[in-house]
Amino acid sequence: ERIMADYDGRPHWGKLHGLTAEVLAERYPRWSDAMAMRDRLDPDRTFRNAYLDAVFGE
């Protein structure tokens, strides 16, 4: 993660990482679009878990 941070890299979504929603929003220009799509497709948070809550800032 340190090397990734040095180069403003983005994590592989199939791997665990410790980046926060705030950091991810800086690295993904369309972060708000992704969160809006998630709100539309999973409004009841059926697919949520503790890891995704941390990543998505819930």
PyMOL commands that set and color helices and strands:
alter all, ss='L'
color gray80, all
select helices_A, chain A and resi 2-6+21-27+31-41+50-56
alter helices_A, ss='H'
color red, helices_A
deselect
rebuild
show_as cartoon
